Amino acid sequence: MDRTAELRLRLVQLAEERILAREWGLANDPLYVEDLELELNATREAYAGTAITQLALLRAELDGRNQG
């Protein structure tokens, strides 16, 4: 599995964890919520970066080197 797919899977897992945290009453624990949100944001940023890089590499493969 490539890094972009791994990060996408982790985002899904973290979103599910957030839903479960609400159901289990952990949404009232500020330290837990803060930690979860920090991990979600970091994973989201990493996913976006790898996805953009992957798209740029694909474009380069299809169109050749960007000139200009």
mmCIF file as Biopython writes it, N, C-alpha, C and O atoms, coordinates in Angstrom:
data_model
#
loop_
_atom_site.group_PDB
_atom_site.id
_atom_site.type_symbol
_atom_site.label_atom_id
_atom_site.label_alt_id
_atom_site.label_comp_id
_atom_site.label_asym_id
_atom_site.label_entity_id
_atom_site.label_seq_id
_atom_site.pdbx_PDB_ins_code
_atom_site.Cartn_x
_atom_site.Cartn_y
_atom_site.Cartn_z
_atom_site.occupancy
_atom_site.B_iso_or_equiv
_atom_site.auth_seq_id
_atom_site.auth_asym_id
_atom_site.pdbx_PDB_model_num
ATOM 1   N N  . MET A ? 1  ? 0.857   -1.174 0.000   1.0 0.0 1  A 1 
ATOM 2   C CA . MET A ? 1  ? 0.000   0.000  0.000   1.0 0.0 1  A 1 
ATOM 3   C C  . MET A ? 1  ? 0.902   1.236  0.000   1.0 0.0 1  A 1 
ATOM 4   O O  . MET A ? 1  ? 1.858   1.310  0.773   1.0 0.0 1  A 1 
ATOM 5   N N  . ASP A ? 2  ? 0.602   2.194  -0.858  1.0 0.0 2  A 1 
ATOM 6   C CA . ASP A ? 2  ? 1.437   3.387  -0.906  1.0 0.0 2  A 1 
ATOM 7   C C  . ASP A ? 2  ? 1.080   4.350  0.227   1.0 0.0 2  A 1 
ATOM 8   O O  . ASP A ? 2  ? 0.057   4.203  0.895   1.0 0.0 2  A 1 
ATOM 9   N N  . ARG A ? 3  ? 1.933   5.314  0.417   1.0 0.0 3  A 1 
ATOM 10  C CA . ARG A ? 3  ? 1.790   6.245  1.554   1.0 0.0 3  A 1 
ATOM 11  C C  . ARG A ? 3  ? 0.477   7.018  1.484   1.0 0.0 3  A 1 
ATOM 12  O O  . ARG A ? 3  ? -0.166  7.214  2.516   1.0 0.0 3  A 1 
ATOM 13  N N  . THR A ? 4  ? 0.065   7.455  0.316   1.0 0.0 4  A 1 
ATOM 14  C CA . THR A ? 4  ? -1.186  8.200  0.186   1.0 0.0 4  A 1 
ATOM 15  C C  . THR A ? 4  ? -2.363  7.342  0.625   1.0 0.0 4  A 1 
ATOM 16  O O  . THR A ? 4  ? -3.243  7.818  1.343   1.0 0.0 4  A 1 
ATOM 17  N N  . ALA A ? 5  ? -2.387  6.099  0.207   1.0 0.0 5  A 1 
ATOM 18  C CA . ALA A ? 5  ? -3.471  5.192  0.600   1.0 0.0 5  A 1 
ATOM 19  C C  . ALA A ? 5  ? -3.442  4.920  2.102   1.0 0.0 5  A 1 
ATOM 20  O O  . ALA A ? 5  ? -4.490  4.842  2.743   1.0 0.0 5  A 1 
ATOM 21  N N  . GLU A ? 6  ? -2.242  4.776  2.661   1.0 0.0 6  A 1 
ATOM 22  C CA . GLU A ? 6  ? -2.122  4.567  4.109   1.0 0.0 6  A 1 
ATOM 23  C C  . GLU A ? 6  ? -2.687  5.753  4.885   1.0 0.0 6  A 1 
ATOM 24  O O  . GLU A ? 6  ? -3.402  5.579  5.872   1.0 0.0 6  A 1 
ATOM 25  N N  . LEU A ? 7  ? -2.358  6.954  4.428   1.0 0.0 7  A 1 
ATOM 26  C CA . LEU A ? 7  ? -2.847  8.153  5.111   1.0 0.0 7  A 1 
ATOM 27  C C  . LEU A ? 7  ? -4.358  8.296  4.965   1.0 0.0 7  A 1 
ATOM 28  O O  . LEU A ? 7  ? -5.036  8.715  5.903   1.0 0.0 7  A 1 
ATOM 29  N N  . ARG A ? 8  ? -4.881  7.954  3.805   1.0 0.0 8  A 1 
ATOM 30  C CA . ARG A ? 8  ? -6.335  8.002  3.594   1.0 0.0 8  A 1 
ATOM 31  C C  . ARG A ? 8  ? -7.032  7.035  4.543   1.0 0.0 8  A 1 
ATOM 32  O O  . ARG A ? 8  ? -8.043  7.384  5.153   1.0 0.0 8  A 1 
ATOM 33  N N  . LEU A ? 9  ? -6.503  5.835  4.669   1.0 0.0 9  A 1 
ATOM 34  C CA . LEU A ? 9  ? -7.060  4.851  5.591   1.0 0.0 9  A 1 
ATOM 35  C C  . LEU A ? 9  ? -6.998  5.366  7.026   1.0 0.0 9  A 1 
ATOM 36  O O  . LEU A ? 9  ? -7.952  5.208  7.787   1.0 0.0 9  A 1 
ATOM 37  N N  . ARG A ? 10 ? -5.879  5.980  7.393   1.0 0.0 10 A 1 
ATOM 38  C CA . ARG A ? 10 ? -5.748  6.506  8.760   1.0 0.0 10 A 1 
ATOM 39  C C  . ARG A ? 10 ? -6.766  7.611  9.011   1.0 0.0 10 A 1 
ATOM 40  O O  . ARG A ? 10 ? -7.311  7.701  10.111  1.0 0.0 10 A 1 
ATOM 41  N N  . LEU A ? 11 ? -7.034  8.452  8.020   1.0 0.0 11 A 1 
ATOM 42  C CA . LEU A ? 11 ? -8.054  9.495  8.172   1.0 0.0 11 A 1 
ATOM 43  C C  . LEU A ? 11 ? -9.427  8.889  8.435   1.0 0.0 11 A 1 
ATOM 44  O O  . LEU A ? 11 ? -10.176 9.380  9.279   1.0 0.0 11 A 1 
ATOM 45  N N  . VAL A ? 12 ? -9.750  7.834  7.719   1.0 0.0 12 A 1 
ATOM 46  C CA . VAL A ? 12 ? -11.031 7.146  7.929   1.0 0.0 12 A 1 
ATOM 47  C C  . VAL A ? 12 ? -11.091 6.582  9.344   1.0 0.0 12 A 1 
ATOM 48  O O  . VAL A ? 12 ? -12.111 6.700  10.022  1.0 0.0 12 A 1 
ATOM 49  N N  . GLN A ? 13 ? -10.000 5.970  9.785   1.0 0.0 13 A 1 
ATOM 50  C CA . GLN A ? 13 ? -9.961  5.401  11.134  1.0 0.0 13 A 1 
ATOM 51  C C  . GLN A ? 13 ? -10.129 6.482  12.199  1.0 0.0 13 A 1 
ATOM 52  O O  . GLN A ? 13 ? -10.851 6.287  13.176  1.0 0.0 13 A 1 
ATOM 53  N N  . LEU A ? 14 ? -9.469  7.611  12.011  1.0 0.0 14 A 1 
ATOM 54  C CA . LEU A ? 14 ? -9.576  8.697  12.985  1.0 0.0 14 A 1 
ATOM 55  C C  . LEU A ? 14 ? -10.981 9.296  13.003  1.0 0.0 14 A 1 
ATOM 56  O O  . LEU A ? 14 ? -11.484 9.664  14.064  1.0 0.0 14 A 1 
ATOM 57  N N  . ALA A ? 15 ? -11.609 9.396  11.846  1.0 0.0 15 A 1 
ATOM 58  C CA . ALA A ? 15 ? -12.987 9.892  11.792  1.0 0.0 15 A 1 
ATOM 59  C C  . ALA A ? 15 ? -13.924 8.939  12.524  1.0 0.0 15 A 1 
ATOM 60  O O  . ALA A ? 15 ? -14.829 9.373  13.237  1.0 0.0 15 A 1 
ATOM 61  N N  . GLU A ? 16 ? -13.706 7.646  12.345  1.0 0.0 16 A 1 
ATOM 62  C CA . GLU A ? 16 ? -14.512 6.652  13.065  1.0 0.0 16 A 1 
ATOM 63  C C  . GLU A ? 16 ? -14.265 6.746  14.569  1.0 0.0 16 A 1 
ATOM 64  O O  . GLU A ? 16 ? -15.195 6.622  15.366  1.0 0.0 16 A 1 
ATOM 65  N N  . GLU A ? 17 ? -13.017 6.964  14.947  1.0 0.0 17 A 1 
ATOM 66  C CA . GLU A ? 17 ? -12.689 7.106  16.368  1.0 0.0 17 A 1 
ATOM 67  C C  . GLU A ? 17 ? -13.399 8.316  16.969  1.0 0.0 17 A 1 
ATOM 68  O O  . GLU A ? 17 ? -13.871 8.261  18.104  1.0 0.0 17 A 1 
ATOM 69  N N  . ARG A ? 18 ? -13.475 9.405  16.212  1.0 0.0 18 A 1 
ATOM 70  C CA . ARG A ? 18 ? -14.156 10.605 16.711  1.0 0.0 18 A 1 
ATOM 71  C C  . ARG A ? 18 ? -15.639 10.318 16.941  1.0 0.0 18 A 1 
ATOM 72  O O  . ARG A ? 18 ? -16.209 10.766 17.936  1.0 0.0 18 A 1 
ATOM 73  N N  . ILE A ? 19 ? -16.261 9.583  16.035  1.0 0.0 19 A 1 
ATOM 74  C CA . ILE A ? 19 ? -17.673 9.216  16.200  1.0 0.0 19 A 1 
ATOM 75  C C  . ILE A ? 19 ? -17.856 8.345  17.433  1.0 0.0 19 A 1 
ATOM 76  O O  . ILE A ? 19 ? -18.763 8.573  18.234  1.0 0.0 19 A 1 
ATOM 77  N N  . LEU A ? 20 ? -16.998 7.352  17.582  1.0 0.0 20 A 1 
ATOM 78  C CA . LEU A ? 20 ? -17.080 6.469  18.749  1.0 0.0 20 A 1 
ATOM 79  C C  . LEU A ? 20 ? -16.816 7.232  20.044  1.0 0.0 20 A 1 
ATOM 80  O O  . LEU A ? 20 ? -17.437 6.947  21.068  1.0 0.0 20 A 1 
ATOM 81  N N  . ALA A ? 21 ? -15.917 8.180  20.005  1.0 0.0 21 A 1 
ATOM 82  C CA . ALA A ? 21 ? -15.620 8.973  21.203  1.0 0.0 21 A 1 
ATOM 83  C C  . ALA A ? 21 ? -16.860 9.723  21.674  1.0 0.0 21 A 1 
ATOM 84  O O  . ALA A ? 21 ? -17.113 9.824  22.874  1.0 0.0 21 A 1 
ATOM 85  N N  . ARG A ? 22 ? -17.624 10.243 20.737  1.0 0.0 22 A 1 
ATOM 86  C CA . ARG A ? 22 ? -18.880 10.924 21.110  1.0 0.0 22 A 1 
ATOM 87  C C  . ARG A ? 22 ? -19.854 9.940  21.744  1.0 0.0 22 A 1 
ATOM 88  O O  . ARG A ? 22 ? -20.486 10.238 22.758  1.0 0.0 22 A 1 
ATOM 89  N N  . GLU A ? 23 ? -19.966 8.768  21.135  1.0 0.0 23 A 1 
ATOM 90  C CA . GLU A ? 23 ? -20.895 7.757  21.651  1.0 0.0 23 A 1 
ATOM 91  C C  . GLU A ? 23 ? -20.498 7.276  23.044  1.0 0.0 23 A 1 
ATOM 92  O O  . GLU A ? 23 ? -21.364 6.960  23.859  1.0 0.0 23 A 1 
ATOM 93  N N  . TRP A ? 24 ? -19.215 7.219  23.318  1.0 0.0 24 A 1 
ATOM 94  C CA . TRP A ? 24 ? -18.725 6.709  24.598  1.0 0.0 24 A 1 
ATOM 95  C C  . TRP A ? 24 ? -18.538 7.805  25.646  1.0 0.0 24 A 1 
ATOM 96  O O  . TRP A ? 24 ? -18.097 7.533  26.762  1.0 0.0 24 A 1 
ATOM 97  N N  . GLY A ? 25 ? -18.874 9.037  25.286  1.0 0.0 25 A 1 
ATOM 98  C CA . GLY A ? 25 ? -18.754 10.132 26.236  1.0 0.0 25 A 1 
ATOM 99  C C  . GLY A ? 25 ? -17.357 10.725 26.355  1.0 0.0 25 A 1 
ATOM 100 O O  . GLY A ? 25 ? -17.112 11.551 27.234  1.0 0.0 25 A 1 
ATOM 101 N N  . LEU A ? 26 ? -16.450 10.322 25.494  1.0 0.0 26 A 1 
ATOM 102 C CA . LEU A ? 26 ? -15.094 10.861 25.557  1.0 0.0 26 A 1 
ATOM 103 C C  . LEU A ? 26 ? -14.986 12.261 24.964  1.0 0.0 26 A 1 
ATOM 104 O O  . LEU A ? 26 ? -13.953 12.917 25.103  1.0 0.0 26 A 1 
ATOM 105 N N  . ALA A ? 27 ? -16.031 12.715 24.314  1.0 0.0 27 A 1 
ATOM 106 C CA . ALA A ? 27 ? -16.022 14.059 23.742  1.0 0.0 27 A 1 
ATOM 107 C C  . ALA A ? 27 ? -15.961 15.121 24.832  1.0 0.0 27 A 1 
ATOM 108 O O  . ALA A ? 27 ? -15.690 16.288 24.547  1.0 0.0 27 A 1 
ATOM 109 N N  . ASN A ? 28 ? -16.208 14.730 26.064  1.0 0.0 28 A 1 
ATOM 110 C CA . ASN A ? 28 ? -16.137 15.660 27.193  1.0 0.0 28 A 1 
ATOM 111 C C  . ASN A ? 28 ? -14.752 15.690 27.830  1.0 0.0 28 A 1 
ATOM 112 O O  . ASN A ? 28 ? -14.527 16.436 28.783  1.0 0.0 28 A 1 
ATOM 113 N N  . ASP A ? 29 ? -13.835 14.897 27.320  1.0 0.0 29 A 1 
ATOM 114 C CA . ASP A ? 29 ? -12.463 14.860 27.835  1.0 0.0 29 A 1 
ATOM 115 C C  . ASP A ? 29 ? -11.598 15.760 26.951  1.0 0.0 29 A 1 
ATOM 116 O O  . ASP A ? 29 ? -11.211 15.358 25.854  1.0 0.0 29 A 1 
ATOM 117 N N  . PRO A ? 30 ? -11.290 16.976 27.420  1.0 0.0 30 A 1 
ATOM 118 C CA . PRO A ? 30 ? -10.584 17.933 26.559  1.0 0.0 30 A 1 
ATOM 119 C C  . PRO A ? 30 ? -9.201  17.462 26.098  1.0 0.0 30 A 1 
ATOM 120 O O  . PRO A ? 30 ? -8.795  17.769 24.977  1.0 0.0 30 A 1 
ATOM 121 N N  . LEU A ? 31 ? -8.484  16.736 26.924  1.0 0.0 31 A 1 
ATOM 122 C CA . LEU A ? 31 ? -7.158  16.255 26.518  1.0 0.0 31 A 1 
ATOM 123 C C  . LEU A ? 31 ? -7.265  15.214 25.409  1.0 0.0 31 A 1 
ATOM 124 O O  . LEU A ? 31 ? -6.484  15.223 24.458  1.0 0.0 31 A 1 
ATOM 125 N N  . TYR A ? 32 ? -8.233  14.325 25.542  1.0 0.0 32 A 1 
ATOM 126 C CA . TYR A ? 32 ? -8.443  13.299 24.518  1.0 0.0 32 A 1 
ATOM 127 C C  . TYR A ? 32 ? -8.861  13.947 23.203  1.0 0.0 32 A 1 
ATOM 128 O O  . TYR A ? 32 ? -8.326  13.622 22.143  1.0 0.0 32 A 1 
ATOM 129 N N  . VAL A ? 33 ? -9.816  14.862 23.281  1.0 0.0 33 A 1 
ATOM 130 C CA . VAL A ? 33 ? -10.324 15.524 22.073  1.0 0.0 33 A 1 
ATOM 131 C C  . VAL A ? 33 ? -9.210  16.322 21.399  1.0 0.0 33 A 1 
ATOM 132 O O  . VAL A ? 33 ? -9.075  16.290 20.176  1.0 0.0 33 A 1 
ATOM 133 N N  . GLU A ? 34 ? -8.421  17.029 22.185  1.0 0.0 34 A 1 
ATOM 134 C CA . GLU A ? 34 ? -7.323  17.817 21.614  1.0 0.0 34 A 1 
ATOM 135 C C  . GLU A ? 34 ? -6.308  16.913 20.910  1.0 0.0 34 A 1 
ATOM 136 O O  . GLU A ? 34 ? -5.861  17.218 19.804  1.0 0.0 34 A 1 
ATOM 137 N N  . ASP A ? 35 ? -5.953  15.813 21.548  1.0 0.0 35 A 1 
ATOM 138 C CA . ASP A ? 35 ? -5.003  14.876 20.953  1.0 0.0 35 A 1 
ATOM 139 C C  . ASP A ? 35 ? -5.551  14.294 19.648  1.0 0.0 35 A 1 
ATOM 140 O O  . ASP A ? 35 ? -4.829  14.189 18.657  1.0 0.0 35 A 1 
ATOM 141 N N  . LEU A ? 36 ? -6.815  13.921 19.659  1.0 0.0 36 A 1 
ATOM 142 C CA . LEU A ? 36 ? -7.441  13.364 18.461  1.0 0.0 36 A 1 
ATOM 143 C C  . LEU A ? 36 ? -7.482  14.396 17.334  1.0 0.0 36 A 1 
ATOM 144 O O  . LEU A ? 36 ? -7.187  14.074 16.183  1.0 0.0 36 A 1 
ATOM 145 N N  . GLU A ? 37 ? -7.846  15.630 17.665  1.0 0.0 37 A 1 
ATOM 146 C CA . GLU A ? 37 ? -7.910  16.682 16.647  1.0 0.0 37 A 1 
ATOM 147 C C  . GLU A ? 37 ? -6.525  17.003 16.087  1.0 0.0 37 A 1 
ATOM 148 O O  . GLU A ? 37 ? -6.379  17.245 14.889  1.0 0.0 37 A 1 
ATOM 149 N N  . LEU A ? 38 ? -5.514  17.006 16.949  1.0 0.0 38 A 1 
ATOM 150 C CA . LEU A ? 38 ? -4.148  17.243 16.470  1.0 0.0 38 A 1 
ATOM 151 C C  . LEU A ? 38 ? -3.715  16.150 15.493  1.0 0.0 38 A 1 
ATOM 152 O O  . LEU A ? 38 ? -3.116  16.433 14.455  1.0 0.0 38 A 1 
ATOM 153 N N  . GLU A ? 39 ? -4.022  14.912 15.835  1.0 0.0 39 A 1 
ATOM 154 C CA . GLU A ? 39 ? -3.652  13.809 14.939  1.0 0.0 39 A 1 
ATOM 155 C C  . GLU A ? 39 ? -4.438  13.875 13.630  1.0 0.0 39 A 1 
ATOM 156 O O  . GLU A ? 39 ? -3.890  13.621 12.558  1.0 0.0 39 A 1 
ATOM 157 N N  . LEU A ? 40 ? -5.715  14.215 13.723  1.0 0.0 40 A 1 
ATOM 158 C CA . LEU A ? 40 ? -6.527  14.364 12.510  1.0 0.0 40 A 1 
ATOM 159 C C  . LEU A ? 40 ? -5.949  15.447 11.601  1.0 0.0 40 A 1 
ATOM 160 O O  . LEU A ? 40 ? -5.795  15.237 10.397  1.0 0.0 40 A 1 
ATOM 161 N N  . ASN A ? 41 ? -5.631  16.594 12.175  1.0 0.0 41 A 1 
ATOM 162 C CA . ASN A ? 41 ? -5.101  17.699 11.371  1.0 0.0 41 A 1 
ATOM 163 C C  . ASN A ? 41 ? -3.753  17.357 10.751  1.0 0.0 41 A 1 
ATOM 164 O O  . ASN A ? 41 ? -3.519  17.651 9.578   1.0 0.0 41 A 1 
ATOM 165 N N  . ALA A ? 42 ? -2.870  16.743 11.521  1.0 0.0 42 A 1 
ATOM 166 C CA . ALA A ? 42 ? -1.556  16.368 10.994  1.0 0.0 42 A 1 
ATOM 167 C C  . ALA A ? 42 ? -1.694  15.337 9.877   1.0 0.0 42 A 1 
ATOM 168 O O  . ALA A ? 42 ? -1.003  15.418 8.862   1.0 0.0 42 A 1 
ATOM 169 N N  . THR A ? 43 ? -2.580  14.378 10.067  1.0 0.0 43 A 1 
ATOM 170 C CA . THR A ? 43 ? -2.785  13.345 9.053   1.0 0.0 43 A 1 
ATOM 171 C C  . THR A ? 43 ? -3.417  13.939 7.801   1.0 0.0 43 A 1 
ATOM 172 O O  . THR A ? 43 ? -3.055  13.568 6.684   1.0 0.0 43 A 1 
ATOM 173 N N  . ARG A ? 44 ? -4.358  14.857 7.982   1.0 0.0 44 A 1 
ATOM 174 C CA . ARG A ? 44 ? -4.995  15.532 6.848   1.0 0.0 44 A 1 
ATOM 175 C C  . ARG A ? 44 ? -3.957  16.295 6.025   1.0 0.0 44 A 1 
ATOM 176 O O  . ARG A ? 44 ? -3.954  16.225 4.797   1.0 0.0 44 A 1 
ATOM 177 N N  . GLU A ? 45 ? -3.081  17.023 6.711   1.0 0.0 45 A 1 
ATOM 178 C CA . GLU A ? 45 ? -2.042  17.786 6.013   1.0 0.0 45 A 1 
ATOM 179 C C  . GLU A ? 45 ? -1.078  16.860 5.273   1.0 0.0 45 A 1 
ATOM 180 O O  . GLU A ? 45 ? -0.708  17.128 4.130   1.0 0.0 45 A 1 
ATOM 181 N N  . ALA A ? 46 ? -0.677  15.784 5.920   1.0 0.0 46 A 1 
ATOM 182 C CA . ALA A ? 46 ? 0.229   14.827 5.275   1.0 0.0 46 A 1 
ATOM 183 C C  . ALA A ? 46 ? -0.440  14.183 4.064   1.0 0.0 46 A 1 
ATOM 184 O O  . ALA A ? 46 ? 0.190   14.002 3.022   1.0 0.0 46 A 1 
ATOM 185 N N  . TYR A ? 47 ? -1.711  13.841 4.206   1.0 0.0 47 A 1 
ATOM 186 C CA . TYR A ? 47 ? -2.452  13.232 3.098   1.0 0.0 47 A 1 
ATOM 187 C C  . TYR A ? 47 ? -2.528  14.197 1.915   1.0 0.0 47 A 1 
ATOM 188 O O  . TYR A ? 47 ? -2.289  13.809 0.771   1.0 0.0 47 A 1 
ATOM 189 N N  . ALA A ? 48 ? -2.859  15.442 2.196   1.0 0.0 48 A 1 
ATOM 190 C CA . ALA A ? 48 ? -2.958  16.430 1.123   1.0 0.0 48 A 1 
ATOM 191 C C  . ALA A ? 48 ? -1.614  16.578 0.407   1.0 0.0 48 A 1 
ATOM 192 O O  . ALA A ? 48 ? -1.563  16.631 -0.822  1.0 0.0 48 A 1 
ATOM 193 N N  . GLY A ? 49 ? -0.543  16.644 1.171   1.0 0.0 49 A 1 
ATOM 194 C CA . GLY A ? 49 ? 0.786   16.783 0.567   1.0 0.0 49 A 1 
ATOM 195 C C  . GLY A ? 49 ? 1.164   15.607 -0.310  1.0 0.0 49 A 1 
ATOM 196 O O  . GLY A ? 49 ? 1.681   15.784 -1.413  1.0 0.0 49 A 1 
ATOM 197 N N  . THR A ? 50 ? 0.905   14.405 0.182   1.0 0.0 50 A 1 
ATOM 198 C CA . THR A ? 50 ? 1.259   13.229 -0.624  1.0 0.0 50 A 1 
ATOM 199 C C  . THR A ? 50 ? 0.358   13.100 -1.848  1.0 0.0 50 A 1 
ATOM 200 O O  . THR A ? 50 ? 0.810   12.676 -2.911  1.0 0.0 50 A 1 
ATOM 201 N N  . ALA A ? 51 ? -0.907  13.461 -1.702  1.0 0.0 51 A 1 
ATOM 202 C CA . ALA A ? 51 ? -1.829  13.379 -2.840  1.0 0.0 51 A 1 
ATOM 203 C C  . ALA A ? 51 ? -1.428  14.373 -3.928  1.0 0.0 51 A 1 
ATOM 204 O O  . ALA A ? 51 ? -1.449  14.043 -5.114  1.0 0.0 51 A 1 
ATOM 205 N N  . ILE A ? 52 ? -1.065  15.585 -3.525  1.0 0.0 52 A 1 
ATOM 206 C CA . ILE A ? 52 ? -0.642  16.597 -4.501  1.0 0.0 52 A 1 
ATOM 207 C C  . ILE A ? 52 ? 0.635   16.150 -5.209  1.0 0.0 52 A 1 
ATOM 208 O O  . ILE A ? 52 ? 0.765   16.300 -6.423  1.0 0.0 52 A 1 
ATOM 209 N N  . THR A ? 53 ? 1.567   15.604 -4.446  1.0 0.0 53 A 1 
ATOM 210 C CA . THR A ? 53 ? 2.809   15.107 -5.038  1.0 0.0 53 A 1 
ATOM 211 C C  . THR A ? 53 ? 2.524   13.975 -6.015  1.0 0.0 53 A 1 
ATOM 212 O O  . THR A ? 53 ? 3.099   13.925 -7.102  1.0 0.0 53 A 1 
ATOM 213 N N  . GLN A ? 54 ? 1.645   13.077 -5.630  1.0 0.0 54 A 1 
ATOM 214 C CA . GLN A ? 54 ? 1.292   11.953 -6.500  1.0 0.0 54 A 1 
ATOM 215 C C  . GLN A ? 54 ? 0.649   12.450 -7.800  1.0 0.0 54 A 1 
ATOM 216 O O  . GLN A ? 54 ? 0.946   11.931 -8.877  1.0 0.0 54 A 1 
ATOM 217 N N  . LEU A ? 55 ? -0.221  13.442 -7.702  1.0 0.0 55 A 1 
ATOM 218 C CA . LEU A ? 55 ? -0.838  14.015 -8.905  1.0 0.0 55 A 1 
ATOM 219 C C  . LEU A ? 55 ? 0.200   14.688 -9.798  1.0 0.0 55 A 1 
ATOM 220 O O  . LEU A ? 55 ? 0.156   14.551 -11.021 1.0 0.0 55 A 1 
ATOM 221 N N  . ALA A ? 56 ? 1.129   15.411 -9.188  1.0 0.0 56 A 1 
ATOM 222 C CA . ALA A ? 56 ? 2.173   16.076 -9.972  1.0 0.0 56 A 1 
ATOM 223 C C  . ALA A ? 56 ? 3.053   15.053 -10.688 1.0 0.0 56 A 1 
ATOM 224 O O  . ALA A ? 56 ? 3.426   15.250 -11.845 1.0 0.0 56 A 1 
ATOM 225 N N  . LEU A ? 57 ? 3.381   13.971 -10.005 1.0 0.0 57 A 1 
ATOM 226 C CA . LEU A ? 57 ? 4.191   12.926 -10.635 1.0 0.0 57 A 1 
ATOM 227 C C  . LEU A ? 57 ? 3.442   12.260 -11.785 1.0 0.0 57 A 1 
ATOM 228 O O  . LEU A ? 57 ? 4.033   11.964 -12.824 1.0 0.0 57 A 1 
ATOM 229 N N  . LEU A ? 58 ? 2.163   12.027 -11.605 1.0 0.0 58 A 1 
ATOM 230 C CA . LEU A ? 58 ? 1.360   11.437 -12.673 1.0 0.0 58 A 1 
ATOM 231 C C  . LEU A ? 58 ? 1.294   12.372 -13.875 1.0 0.0 58 A 1 
ATOM 232 O O  . LEU A ? 58 ? 1.418   11.938 -15.020 1.0 0.0 58 A 1 
ATOM 233 N N  . ARG A ? 59 ? 1.099   13.652 -13.602 1.0 0.0 59 A 1 
ATOM 234 C CA . ARG A ? 59 ? 1.051   14.622 -14.692 1.0 0.0 59 A 1 
ATOM 235 C C  . ARG A ? 59 ? 2.380   14.647 -15.445 1.0 0.0 59 A 1 
ATOM 236 O O  . ARG A ? 59 ? 2.404   14.707 -16.674 1.0 0.0 59 A 1 
ATOM 237 N N  . ALA A ? 60 ? 3.475   14.600 -14.707 1.0 0.0 60 A 1 
ATOM 238 C CA . ALA A ? 60 ? 4.791   14.599 -15.345 1.0 0.0 60 A 1 
ATOM 239 C C  . ALA A ? 60 ? 4.980   13.357 -16.213 1.0 0.0 60 A 1 
ATOM 240 O O  . ALA A ? 60 ? 5.568   13.431 -17.292 1.0 0.0 60 A 1 
ATOM 241 N N  . GLU A ? 61 ? 4.486   12.230 -15.744 1.0 0.0 61 A 1 
ATOM 242 C CA . GLU A ? 61 ? 4.585   11.002 -16.538 1.0 0.0 61 A 1 
ATOM 243 C C  . GLU A ? 61 ? 3.772   11.111 -17.822 1.0 0.0 61 A 1 
ATOM 244 O O  . GLU A ? 61 ? 4.205   10.651 -18.878 1.0 0.0 61 A 1 
ATOM 245 N N  . LEU A ? 62 ? 2.597   11.717 -17.728 1.0 0.0 62 A 1 
ATOM 246 C CA . LEU A ? 62 ? 1.712   11.802 -18.888 1.0 0.0 62 A 1 
ATOM 247 C C  . LEU A ? 62 ? 2.125   12.891 -19.870 1.0 0.0 62 A 1 
ATOM 248 O O  . LEU A ? 62 ? 2.074   12.689 -21.083 1.0 0.0 62 A 1 
ATOM 249 N N  . ASP A ? 63 ? 2.536   14.051 -19.345 1.0 0.0 63 A 1 
ATOM 250 C CA . ASP A ? 63 ? 2.795   15.216 -20.189 1.0 0.0 63 A 1 
ATOM 251 C C  . ASP A ? 63 ? 4.269   15.504 -20.419 1.0 0.0 63 A 1 
ATOM 252 O O  . ASP A ? 63 ? 4.608   16.339 -21.257 1.0 0.0 63 A 1 
ATOM 253 N N  . GLY A ? 64 ? 5.131   14.845 -19.709 1.0 0.0 64 A 1 
ATOM 254 C CA . GLY A ? 64 ? 6.550   15.156 -19.813 1.0 0.0 64 A 1 
ATOM 255 C C  . GLY A ? 64 ? 6.909   16.319 -18.901 1.0 0.0 64 A 1 
ATOM 256 O O  . GLY A ? 64 ? 6.078   16.810 -18.137 1.0 0.0 64 A 1 
ATOM 257 N N  . ARG A ? 65 ? 8.132   16.738 -18.994 1.0 0.0 65 A 1 
ATOM 258 C CA . ARG A ? 65 ? 8.642   17.799 -18.130 1.0 0.0 65 A 1 
ATOM 259 C C  . ARG A ? 65 ? 7.945   19.117 -18.425 1.0 0.0 65 A 1 
ATOM 260 O O  . ARG A ? 65 ? 7.710   19.467 -19.582 1.0 0.0 65 A 1 
ATOM 261 N N  . ASN A ? 66 ? 7.616   19.843 -17.357 1.0 0.0 66 A 1 
ATOM 262 C CA . ASN A ? 66 ? 6.967   21.147 -17.482 1.0 0.0 66 A 1 
ATOM 263 C C  . ASN A ? 66 ? 8.014   22.194 -17.855 1.0 0.0 66 A 1 
ATOM 264 O O  . ASN A ? 66 ? 8.982   22.389 -17.120 1.0 0.0 66 A 1 
ATOM 265 N N  . GLN A ? 67 ? 7.832   22.859 -18.973 1.0 0.0 67 A 1 
ATOM 266 C CA . GLN A ? 67 ? 8.765   23.884 -19.445 1.0 0.0 67 A 1 
ATOM 267 C C  . GLN A ? 67 ? 8.133   25.262 -19.286 1.0 0.0 67 A 1 
ATOM 268 O O  . GLN A ? 67 ? 6.938   25.435 -19.527 1.0 0.0 67 A 1 
ATOM 269 N N  . GLY A ? 68 ? 8.923   26.221 -18.888 1.0 0.0 68 A 1 
ATOM 270 C CA . GLY A ? 68 ? 8.415   27.585 -18.869 1.0 0.0 68 A 1 
ATOM 271 C C  . GLY A ? 68 ? 8.417   28.149 -17.568 1.0 0.0 68 A 1 
ATOM 272 O O  . GLY A ? 68 ? 8.014   29.299 -17.394 1.0 0.0 68 A 1 
#
